[in-house]
Amino acid sequence: MEKTEKKNSLPRGILIQSILIGILFGGENIFGFFEQNFMNTYLKHVLGLPEFNVSIMVSLSALVGLIMNLSWGILSDNSRTRFGRRRPFFLIGGIFSGCFMILYAFSENFWMALIIDALIIGIFSNAYYVTGRSLIPDTVDVEYRGRANGIINIVGYIGLLIAIAGFLLANEIFAIPDPENPTGTIITQDGHVFVMMIGGLAIILCSIIGFIFVKETPLSELPLKKGFFGELSNIFNFQELRKQTEFFKITLAFTVFQSGIAAIMPFLFIFIFELELSTLELILAVLISFPIMFFVTFILGRLADQFGRKKFVPIAIFITAIGMSITLFVKMGGVNLILFYIGFPFVVIGLLGLVTPLKAWSQDLLPDEKRGTFYGLLNIIYTVSQIIGSMAAGLVITFLDTPWIFPLGSLFFILSIPFFLWVKETLVTQELTPTGWSS
């Protein structure tokens, strides 16, 4: 009976820790929103460069991210400073990333922009990402991770709302007619300085808050640290990899699922702009969709802790996939705002809410002594899925139309269900602890 009560109530320490990690995620979301969108538009709108330059920068940034995410994961796993194992890395990563994001807005040519974004920011932002994410399995026991991830995502998505508000404000103040396309608009350099200041200062502030207040596992409870190259070579040791079969199963399942997100996300704003909605109509869509997504995120976290990771994932994915497909019909015969307001919450849930139980599930399968390292490997999900999803969506848009990205994303979601069913349940194999903190 006592264990059940502990499981059904989130301890105060876990709640505070989740909010603090959520603040780190909020900084990541604000920074990432402007890094993924406005650093690319800077090349086109300010420097007047062709789209091919954007492709070069994005590709190099993805390659650097793949390498550095894994490298920072190994380094932080084996760090034993008096400030903690993860905290120094996300502090340094956040400060450097934020400062160079602001500097990027003053780039005078492509080479300066490429070095700042793909190399410098690519190196330091991944220190922030991998160490911040590793804090969850480091400090939150398995029976609380569903709800903890729900709280973290909700707090983090408030950061995303701040970024969207910054985008809408920049579009209102700094948008001018596109000299090459009279029906389009571009954002001036002043507008890019504005949004880069928001993104840069946000990640700096969040990294400082996290460094000061986040609680880490005491150094005395950590295993002995190991050498970087020894750990790196162990990753490619076949005997070692065979021990992590379930981790690679969920990596495969998550990759298929994430391909659905990657099929929609790069083209979502293109679709929205094609609808030619007013700022008020866009704000109304946000006001409808995000509260629903917050509620679903919270509920999925509770269900993942109460009934396990696996039980409700297929149902949630299937319902969301069907709901997202409604958005296909929004543009047929003119813009149907009613269908847009019905379908768009499902899109937001699919892109942001469903990952709550999936993150908890994947965190359960990270090896205890190598969480940062395997989080680096888990980053392969986002690199591979970005290629699969964006290429598939590009072909679909070429031969059909932009709204077809939604049934395409839904198809990837549904295809991921049997792969998730292939992964073992993790919650039932764990013992409850009286405190909720990892030992």
C-alpha positions as CSV (number, residue, x, y, z in Angstrom):
1,M,0.0,0.0,0.0
2,E,2.8,2.4,0.9
3,K,4.5,1.7,-2.4
4,T,1.3,2.4,-4.3
5,E,0.9,5.8,-2.6
6,K,4.5,6.7,-3.4
7,K,3.9,5.8,-7.1
8,N,0.7,7.8,-7.4
9,S,2.1,11.0,-5.9
10,L,5.1,12.8,-7.3
11,P,7.6,13.7,-4.6
12,R,8.3,17.4,-4.1
13,G,12.0,16.9,-4.9
14,I,11.2,15.2,-8.3
15,L,8.6,18.0,-9.0
16,I,11.2,20.7,-8.5
17,Q,13.9,18.9,-10.4
18,S,11.4,18.3,-13.3
19,I,10.6,22.1,-13.4
20,L,14.3,23.0,-13.4
21,I,15.1,20.5,-16.2
22,G,12.0,21.9,-18.0
23,I,13.6,25.3,-17.9
24,L,16.7,23.9,-19.5
25,F,14.4,22.4,-22.2
26,G,12.7,25.8,-22.6
27,G,16.0,27.4,-23.3
28,E,16.7,24.6,-25.8
29,N,13.4,25.1,-27.5
30,I,13.7,28.9,-27.9
31,F,17.3,28.6,-29.1
32,G,16.5,25.7,-31.4
33,F,13.5,27.4,-32.9
34,F,15.5,30.3,-34.1
35,E,18.6,28.3,-34.9
36,Q,16.7,25.9,-37.2
37,N,14.6,28.6,-38.9
38,F,16.1,32.1,-38.8
39,M,19.8,31.1,-39.2
40,N,18.7,29.6,-42.5
41,T,16.6,32.6,-43.5
42,Y,19.5,34.9,-42.7
43,L,21.4,33.4,-45.7
44,K,18.5,34.0,-48.0
45,H,17.0,37.2,-46.7
46,V,20.0,39.2,-45.6
47,L,23.0,37.8,-47.5
48,G,20.9,37.0,-50.6
49,L,22.4,33.6,-51.1
50,P,20.7,30.6,-52.9
51,E,19.1,27.7,-51.2
52,F,22.0,25.5,-51.9
53,N,24.1,27.4,-49.3
54,V,21.4,26.6,-46.8
55,S,21.7,22.9,-47.6
56,I,25.5,23.0,-47.1
57,M,25.1,24.7,-43.7
58,V,22.4,22.4,-42.5
59,S,24.2,19.3,-43.7
60,L,27.5,20.3,-42.0
61,S,25.6,21.3,-38.8
62,A,23.9,17.8,-38.7
63,L,27.3,16.1,-39.2
64,V,29.0,18.1,-36.4
65,G,26.0,17.5,-34.2
66,L,26.2,13.8,-34.7
67,I,29.8,13.7,-33.7
68,M,29.7,16.2,-30.8
69,N,26.5,14.8,-29.2
70,L,28.2,11.5,-28.8
71,S,31.6,13.1,-27.7
72,W,30.0,15.3,-25.1
73,G,28.0,12.3,-23.8
74,I,31.1,10.3,-23.2
75,L,33.0,13.2,-21.6
76,S,30.1,14.0,-19.3
77,D,29.6,10.4,-18.3
78,N,33.2,10.4,-17.1
79,S,33.4,13.9,-15.6
80,R,33.8,14.2,-11.8
81,T,34.1,17.9,-11.1
82,R,33.1,19.5,-7.8
83,F,30.3,21.2,-9.7
84,G,28.8,17.9,-10.8
85,R,28.9,15.6,-13.8
86,R,26.6,17.4,-16.3
87,R,26.2,20.9,-14.9
88,P,29.6,22.4,-16.1
89,F,28.9,21.1,-19.7
90,F,25.4,22.6,-20.1
91,L,26.6,25.9,-18.5
92,I,29.6,26.3,-20.9
93,G,27.5,25.0,-23.8
94,G,24.7,27.4,-23.1
95,I,26.8,30.5,-22.7
96,F,28.9,29.9,-25.8
97,S,25.9,28.9,-27.9
98,G,24.0,32.0,-26.9
99,C,26.8,34.4,-27.4
100,F,27.6,33.1,-30.9
101,M,24.0,33.0,-31.9
102,I,23.9,36.8,-31.3
103,L,27.1,37.2,-33.1
104,Y,25.7,35.2,-36.1
105,A,23.2,38.0,-36.8
106,F,26.1,40.2,-37.8
107,S,27.7,37.8,-40.2
108,E,29.0,39.5,-43.3
109,N,29.4,36.6,-45.6
110,F,28.6,32.9,-46.0
111,W,31.9,31.6,-44.5
112,M,31.5,33.6,-41.3
113,A,27.9,32.3,-41.0
114,L,29.0,28.7,-41.7
115,I,31.8,28.7,-39.1
116,I,29.6,30.2,-36.4
117,D,26.6,28.0,-36.9
118,A,27.8,24.7,-38.2
119,L,31.1,24.6,-36.3
120,I,31.1,26.7,-33.1
121,I,27.4,26.5,-32.3
122,G,27.3,22.9,-33.6
123,I,30.0,22.0,-31.0
124,F,28.7,23.9,-28.0
125,S,25.0,23.5,-28.4
126,N,25.3,19.8,-28.3
127,A,27.1,20.0,-24.9
128,Y,24.0,21.7,-23.7
129,Y,21.6,19.3,-25.3
130,V,23.0,15.9,-24.3
131,T,24.0,16.8,-20.8
132,G,20.6,18.4,-20.1
133,R,18.7,15.4,-21.4
134,S,20.9,13.0,-19.4
135,L,19.8,14.6,-16.2
136,I,16.4,13.0,-16.4
137,P,17.5,9.3,-16.1
138,D,20.4,10.4,-13.9
139,T,18.2,11.8,-11.2
140,V,14.6,10.5,-11.6
141,D,13.8,6.9,-11.0
142,V,11.9,4.8,-13.5
143,E,8.5,4.9,-11.8
144,Y,8.4,8.7,-11.9
145,R,9.9,9.3,-15.4
146,G,6.6,9.4,-17.3
147,R,5.2,12.2,-15.1
148,A,8.6,13.9,-14.9
149,N,8.9,13.9,-18.7
150,G,5.3,15.3,-18.9
151,I,6.2,18.2,-16.6
152,I,9.5,18.8,-18.4
153,N,7.9,18.9,-21.8
154,I,5.1,21.2,-20.6
155,V,7.6,23.7,-19.1
156,G,9.8,23.3,-22.1
157,Y,7.0,24.0,-24.6
158,I,6.2,27.3,-22.8
159,G,9.7,28.2,-24.1
160,L,8.5,27.2,-27.6
161,L,5.5,29.5,-27.2
162,I,7.8,32.4,-26.3
163,A,9.8,31.6,-29.5
164,I,6.6,31.6,-31.6
165,A,5.6,34.9,-30.0
166,G,9.0,36.3,-31.0
167,F,8.5,35.1,-34.5
168,L,5.1,36.7,-34.8
169,L,6.4,39.9,-33.4
170,A,9.4,40.0,-35.8
171,N,7.1,39.2,-38.7
172,E,4.8,42.2,-37.8
173,I,7.7,44.7,-37.2
174,F,10.5,43.7,-39.5
175,A,8.9,42.0,-42.5
176,I,9.3,43.9,-45.8
177,P,8.3,43.0,-49.4
178,D,10.7,40.5,-51.0
179,P,12.5,42.3,-53.8
180,E,12.6,39.1,-55.9
181,N,9.0,38.1,-55.2
182,P,6.4,40.9,-54.8
183,T,3.9,38.6,-53.3
184,G,6.3,37.4,-50.6
185,T,8.0,39.0,-47.6
186,I,11.5,38.8,-46.0
187,I,12.8,39.6,-42.5
188,T,15.5,42.3,-42.4
189,Q,18.8,42.1,-40.6
190,D,17.4,44.1,-37.8
191,G,14.7,41.5,-37.4
192,H,17.3,38.7,-37.4
193,V,19.2,40.6,-34.7
194,F,16.0,40.8,-32.7
195,V,15.2,37.1,-32.8
196,M,18.8,36.0,-32.3
197,M,19.0,38.2,-29.2
198,I,15.9,36.4,-27.8
199,G,17.3,32.9,-28.6
200,G,20.8,33.7,-27.4
201,L,19.9,35.3,-24.1
202,A,17.3,32.6,-23.4
203,I,19.7,29.7,-23.6
204,I,22.3,31.7,-21.5
205,L,19.8,32.5,-18.8
206,C,18.4,28.9,-18.7
207,S,21.9,27.4,-18.5
208,I,22.8,29.7,-15.5
209,I,19.5,28.9,-13.7
210,G,20.1,25.1,-14.3
211,F,23.7,25.3,-13.1
212,I,22.7,27.0,-9.9
213,F,19.6,25.0,-8.9
214,V,19.6,21.6,-10.6
215,K,20.5,18.7,-8.3
216,E,22.8,16.0,-9.5
217,T,23.7,12.5,-8.2
218,P,26.4,12.8,-5.5
219,L,29.9,12.0,-6.9
220,S,30.4,9.4,-4.2
221,E,27.6,7.4,-5.8
222,L,29.0,7.5,-9.3
223,P,31.1,4.6,-10.8
224,L,34.8,5.1,-11.5
225,K,35.4,7.3,-14.5
226,K,37.0,5.8,-17.7
227,G,39.1,7.2,-20.5
228,F,37.4,8.8,-23.5
229,F,39.0,6.7,-26.3
230,G,38.4,3.5,-24.3
231,E,34.7,4.3,-24.0
232,L,34.5,5.3,-27.6
233,S,36.0,2.0,-28.7
234,N,33.6,0.1,-26.5
235,I,30.6,1.6,-28.3
236,F,31.8,-0.3,-31.4
237,N,32.5,-3.5,-29.5
238,F,30.1,-6.1,-30.9
239,Q,29.9,-8.0,-27.6
240,E,29.0,-4.8,-25.8
241,L,26.4,-3.8,-28.3
242,R,24.7,-7.2,-28.0
243,K,23.9,-6.4,-24.3
244,Q,21.8,-3.4,-25.4
245,T,19.4,-5.2,-27.8
246,E,16.3,-3.4,-26.3
247,F,17.9,0.0,-26.6
248,F,18.5,-0.5,-30.3
249,K,15.0,-1.8,-30.8
250,I,13.5,1.3,-29.4
251,T,16.0,3.4,-31.4
252,L,14.7,1.8,-34.5
253,A,11.0,2.3,-33.4
254,F,11.7,5.9,-32.5
255,T,13.4,6.5,-35.8
256,V,10.4,5.4,-37.8
257,F,8.1,7.5,-35.5
258,Q,10.5,10.6,-35.7
259,S,10.5,10.3,-39.5
260,G,6.8,11.2,-39.3
261,I,7.7,14.3,-37.4
262,A,10.5,15.1,-39.8
263,A,8.1,14.8,-42.7
264,I,5.9,17.5,-41.3
265,M,8.1,19.9,-39.3
266,P,10.3,21.4,-42.1
267,F,7.2,22.2,-44.2
268,L,4.7,23.2,-41.5
269,F,5.4,26.9,-41.8
270,I,5.2,26.7,-45.6
271,F,1.8,25.1,-45.3
272,I,0.6,27.7,-42.7
273,F,1.8,30.6,-44.9
274,E,0.0,29.1,-47.9
275,L,-3.3,29.4,-45.9
276,E,-2.7,33.2,-45.7
277,L,-4.1,33.3,-42.2
278,S,-4.2,36.6,-40.3
279,T,-2.1,37.0,-37.2
280,L,-5.3,36.8,-35.1
281,E,-6.3,33.5,-36.8
282,L,-2.8,32.1,-36.1
283,I,-2.9,33.2,-32.5
284,L,-6.4,31.5,-32.1
285,A,-4.9,28.3,-33.5
286,V,-2.1,28.4,-30.9
287,L,-4.6,29.2,-28.1
288,I,-6.7,26.2,-29.0
289,S,-3.9,23.7,-29.8
290,F,-1.3,24.2,-27.0
291,P,-3.6,23.9,-24.0
292,I,-5.0,20.6,-25.5
293,M,-1.4,19.5,-26.1
294,F,-0.3,20.4,-22.5
295,F,-3.3,18.4,-21.1
296,V,-2.5,15.3,-23.3
297,T,1.2,15.5,-22.4
298,F,0.3,15.5,-18.7
299,I,-2.1,12.6,-19.1
300,L,0.3,10.5,-21.1
301,G,3.0,11.0,-18.5
302,R,0.6,9.8,-15.7
303,L,-0.6,6.8,-17.8
304,A,3.0,5.8,-18.6
305,D,3.8,5.7,-14.8
306,Q,0.6,4.0,-13.8
307,F,0.2,1.4,-16.5
308,G,3.7,1.2,-18.1
309,R,5.2,2.7,-21.2
310,K,3.9,0.3,-23.7
311,K,0.2,-0.1,-23.0
312,F,-1.2,3.3,-24.3
313,V,1.5,4.2,-26.8
314,P,-0.1,2.3,-29.8
315,I,-3.6,3.8,-29.0
316,A,-2.3,7.3,-28.6
317,I,-0.2,7.1,-31.8
318,F,-3.1,5.7,-33.9
319,I,-5.7,8.3,-32.7
320,T,-3.2,11.2,-33.3
321,A,-2.4,9.9,-36.7
322,I,-6.0,9.8,-37.7
323,G,-6.6,13.3,-36.3
324,M,-3.6,14.7,-38.2
325,S,-4.9,13.4,-41.5
326,I,-7.9,15.7,-41.2
327,T,-5.6,18.6,-42.0
328,L,-5.2,17.2,-45.6
329,F,-8.7,18.6,-46.4
330,V,-8.1,22.1,-45.0
331,K,-7.2,23.7,-48.4
332,M,-9.7,21.7,-50.5
333,G,-12.2,24.1,-52.0
334,G,-10.8,27.1,-50.2
335,V,-9.4,27.4,-46.6
336,N,-11.7,25.6,-44.2
337,L,-10.9,27.2,-40.8
338,I,-13.1,24.8,-38.9
339,L,-11.2,21.8,-40.2
340,F,-7.9,23.6,-39.5
341,Y,-8.9,24.3,-35.9
342,I,-9.9,20.6,-35.5
343,G,-6.9,19.1,-37.2
344,F,-4.1,21.4,-36.0
345,P,-4.3,20.3,-32.3
346,F,-3.7,16.7,-33.4
347,V,-0.7,18.0,-35.4
348,V,0.7,19.7,-32.3
349,I,0.1,16.6,-30.2
350,G,1.9,14.5,-32.8
351,L,4.9,16.8,-33.1
352,L,5.2,17.6,-29.4
353,G,3.0,15.6,-27.1
354,L,3.4,11.9,-28.0
355,V,7.2,11.9,-27.2
356,T,6.5,12.1,-23.5
357,P,6.0,8.3,-22.9
358,L,8.5,7.5,-25.7
359,K,11.2,9.6,-24.0
360,A,10.6,7.9,-20.6
361,W,10.7,4.5,-22.3
362,S,14.0,5.2,-24.1
363,Q,15.5,6.7,-20.9
364,D,14.7,3.4,-19.0
365,L,16.8,1.5,-21.5
366,L,19.9,3.7,-21.2
367,P,22.8,1.8,-19.5
368,D,23.2,3.3,-16.0
369,E,27.0,4.1,-16.3
370,K,26.8,5.4,-19.9
371,R,23.6,7.5,-20.2
372,G,25.3,10.4,-21.8
373,T,27.1,8.2,-24.3
374,F,24.0,6.3,-25.3
375,Y,22.0,9.6,-25.5
376,G,24.6,10.5,-28.0
377,L,23.8,7.3,-29.9
378,L,20.1,8.0,-29.5
379,N,20.8,11.3,-31.4
380,I,21.1,9.1,-34.5
381,I,17.3,9.0,-34.4
382,Y,17.0,12.7,-35.3
383,T,19.7,12.6,-38.0
384,V,18.5,9.6,-39.9
385,S,14.8,10.4,-39.5
386,Q,15.4,13.9,-40.8
387,I,16.8,12.5,-44.0
388,I,14.0,9.9,-44.4
389,G,11.2,12.2,-43.4
390,S,12.2,15.3,-45.3
391,M,13.1,13.5,-48.5
392,A,9.8,11.6,-48.5
393,A,7.9,14.8,-47.8
394,G,9.8,16.6,-50.6
395,L,8.7,13.9,-53.1
396,V,5.1,13.9,-51.9
397,I,4.9,17.7,-52.2
398,T,6.5,17.6,-55.7
399,F,3.9,15.2,-57.1
400,L,0.9,16.0,-54.9
401,D,0.7,19.1,-52.7
402,T,1.9,20.5,-49.3
403,P,-1.1,19.3,-47.2
404,W,-0.2,15.7,-48.1
405,I,2.7,15.9,-45.6
406,F,0.1,15.2,-42.9
407,P,-1.1,11.8,-44.1
408,L,2.5,11.0,-44.8
409,G,3.5,11.8,-41.3
410,S,0.5,9.8,-40.1
411,L,1.7,6.8,-42.1
412,F,5.1,6.9,-40.5
413,F,3.4,7.1,-37.0
414,I,1.3,4.0,-37.7
415,L,4.2,2.1,-39.2
416,S,6.1,2.7,-35.9
417,I,3.5,0.9,-33.8
418,P,4.6,-2.7,-34.5
419,F,8.2,-1.7,-33.8
420,F,7.2,-0.2,-30.4
421,L,5.3,-3.4,-29.6
422,W,8.5,-5.3,-30.3
423,V,10.3,-3.5,-27.4
424,K,9.9,-4.9,-23.9
425,E,8.0,-3.1,-21.1
426,T,10.5,-1.5,-18.7
427,L,8.4,-0.2,-15.8
428,V,7.3,-3.5,-14.3
429,T,10.8,-4.8,-14.0
430,Q,11.9,-2.1,-11.5
431,E,11.6,-1.9,-7.8
432,L,9.9,1.2,-6.2
433,T,12.2,3.3,-4.0
434,P,11.0,5.4,-1.0
435,T,12.6,8.6,-2.3
436,G,12.3,8.5,-6.1
437,W,15.9,9.5,-6.5
438,S,18.2,7.2,-8.4
439,S,20.7,5.3,-6.3
